[in-house]
């Protein structure tokens, strides 16, 4: 859980901080640099949490049932439902990212892997599943 200081910034300073943070993220173009930056900025738990949010959004956009998403990513049903609400209310940021990534081979492979994992979760919930390598 992130810690938020009780000492608030002024609105102008807050906007300026966020603006500069956005510029930093936009200017880091190489994956290795982004990885280094995010490893310095976020804990492993925070990185996993954010990665799971993206995975949930991808699976929701692919119309995978919420229960399958929940069990395959080991998140609560409430987390998946909350992400569904976020996507409906303010999902334009995800849409921008997914459009930019749509032609990336690694993104397509990642999406396929997520769908396979979620599909396996559905089959496993209904009974015995013949072991297979994902």
C-alpha positions as CSV (number, residue, x, y, z in Angstrom):
1,X,0.0,0.0,0.0
2,X,1.5,3.3,-1.0
3,X,2.2,5.9,1.7
4,X,0.8,9.3,1.0
5,X,2.2,12.2,3.1
6,X,-0.3,14.2,5.2
7,X,1.6,17.3,4.2
8,X,-0.1,18.3,0.9
9,X,1.5,20.1,-2.0
10,X,-0.2,23.1,-3.6
11,X,-2.2,22.3,-6.7
12,X,0.3,24.1,-8.9
13,X,3.3,22.3,-7.5
14,X,1.4,19.0,-7.8
15,X,0.6,19.6,-11.4
16,X,4.2,20.5,-12.1
17,X,5.6,17.4,-10.4
18,X,3.2,15.2,-12.4
19,X,4.0,17.0,-15.6
20,X,7.7,16.4,-15.1
21,X,7.2,12.8,-14.2
22,X,5.2,12.3,-17.4
23,X,8.0,13.9,-19.4
24,X,10.5,11.5,-17.8
25,X,8.4,8.5,-18.7
26,X,7.8,9.7,-22.2
27,X,11.5,10.4,-22.8
28,X,12.7,6.9,-21.8
29,X,12.6,5.0,-25.0
30,X,14.9,2.1,-24.5
31,X,13.5,-0.9,-22.6
32,X,16.7,-1.4,-20.6
33,X,16.6,2.2,-19.4
34,X,12.9,2.0,-18.5
35,X,13.6,-1.3,-16.6
36,X,16.4,0.4,-14.7
37,X,14.3,3.4,-13.9
38,X,11.3,1.4,-12.7
39,X,13.5,-0.9,-10.6
40,X,14.9,2.2,-8.9
41,X,11.5,3.8,-8.5
42,X,9.2,0.9,-7.5
43,X,9.5,-2.1,-5.2
44,X,9.1,-5.6,-6.7
45,X,5.6,-5.7,-5.2
46,X,4.6,-2.4,-6.8
47,X,5.9,-3.6,-10.2
48,X,4.0,-6.8,-10.0
49,X,0.8,-4.9,-9.0
50,X,1.1,-2.6,-12.0
51,X,1.9,-5.5,-14.3
52,X,-1.2,-7.4,-13.1
53,X,-3.3,-4.3,-13.7
54,X,-2.2,-4.2,-17.3
55,X,-2.8,-7.9,-17.7
56,X,-6.3,-7.6,-16.2
57,X,-7.1,-4.8,-18.6
58,X,-5.8,-6.9,-21.6
59,X,-7.9,-9.9,-20.6
60,X,-11.0,-7.7,-19.9
61,X,-10.6,-6.2,-23.4
62,X,-10.5,-9.7,-24.7
63,X,-13.8,-10.5,-23.0
64,X,-12.3,-13.1,-20.7
65,X,-14.7,-13.8,-17.7
66,X,-13.8,-12.0,-14.5
67,X,-13.7,-15.2,-12.5
68,X,-11.1,-16.6,-14.9
69,X,-9.0,-13.5,-14.7
70,X,-9.1,-13.5,-11.0
71,X,-8.0,-17.1,-10.6
72,X,-5.4,-17.1,-13.3
73,X,-3.6,-14.0,-12.0
74,X,-4.2,-14.7,-8.3
75,X,-6.1,-11.5,-7.7
76,X,-9.4,-11.0,-6.0
77,X,-12.7,-10.7,-7.8
78,X,-12.9,-7.2,-6.3
79,X,-9.7,-6.2,-8.0
80,X,-10.9,-7.4,-11.4
81,X,-14.2,-5.6,-10.9
82,X,-12.5,-2.4,-9.9
83,X,-10.3,-2.6,-13.1
84,X,-13.5,-3.1,-15.1
85,X,-14.9,0.1,-13.7
86,X,-11.7,1.9,-14.3
87,X,-11.7,0.8,-17.9
88,X,-15.3,1.9,-18.4
89,X,-14.8,5.2,-16.7
90,X,-11.3,6.2,-17.8
91,X,-9.8,3.5,-20.0
92,X,-8.6,5.9,-22.8
93,X,-5.0,5.6,-21.5
94,X,-5.1,1.9,-21.9
95,X,-6.6,2.3,-25.3
96,X,-3.7,4.5,-26.3
97,X,-1.1,2.1,-25.0
98,X,-2.8,-0.9,-26.6
99,X,-3.0,0.8,-30.0
100,X,0.7,1.7,-29.8
101,X,1.5,-1.9,-28.9
102,X,-0.9,-3.6,-31.3
103,X,1.7,-4.4,-33.9
104,X,4.5,-5.4,-31.5
105,X,5.3,-9.1,-31.7
106,X,6.0,-9.3,-28.0
107,X,2.7,-7.7,-27.1
108,X,0.8,-10.2,-29.3
109,X,2.7,-13.1,-27.7
110,X,2.0,-11.7,-24.2
111,X,-1.7,-11.4,-25.0
112,X,-1.8,-15.0,-26.3
113,X,0.0,-16.2,-23.2
114,X,-2.5,-14.4,-20.9
115,X,-5.5,-15.8,-22.8
116,X,-4.0,-19.3,-22.6
117,X,-3.4,-18.9,-18.9
118,X,-7.0,-17.7,-18.3
119,X,-8.4,-20.4,-20.5
120,X,-6.5,-23.0,-18.5
121,X,-8.0,-21.5,-15.4
122,X,-11.5,-22.0,-16.8
123,X,-10.8,-25.6,-17.7
124,X,-9.2,-26.4,-14.4
125,X,-12.1,-25.0,-12.5
126,X,-14.4,-27.5,-14.2
127,X,-12.5,-30.6,-13.2
128,X,-9.5,-32.6,-14.3
129,X,-7.2,-31.0,-16.9
130,X,-4.7,-33.0,-18.8
131,X,-1.3,-31.6,-17.8
132,X,0.3,-29.6,-20.6
133,X,3.1,-27.2,-20.9
134,X,2.0,-23.6,-21.3
